[in-house]
């Protein structure tokens, strides 16, 4: 988040005004919390333990995460978009917060495809944001390229079918 706070203005991916930059930073910190909670569905006891060593706890944690926490995070981001003065999280221009929310949605779609598909209709602005980011020409080229690392089972966003309820 701090790297993005520094680089965002330099790359044209943050609002110009200080208040807007701090708002983007706050959104990024919330995305970071969301990513951590997603990670912890596979490591609910300790990150140093293998998923296989904490499967029963992971099933319980994932069920609670999908039932309670996903709705809170996505609901919050949906509300941010409904109050925004444009189609992006911070207003009328794409910011790093939009890119991070895009990646979080993509990660959810990989890790929990069934649960995410069942809930997506509740967040039309977020799904539109996801589509808008993905359809930007340079981003679309990157997403279709070999440079984009695919989601996998050794990364933050892991798919375990037994957790996708």
ABEGO torsion letter per residue (X at the ends): XAAAAAAAAAAGABBABAAAAAAAAAAAAAAAAAAAAAAAAABAABAABBAAAAAAAAAAAAAAAAAAAAAAAAAAAAAAAAABAEABAAEABBBAAAAAAAAAAAAAAAABAAAAAAAAAABAAAAAAAAAAAABAAAAAAAABAABBBBBAABABBBBAAABX
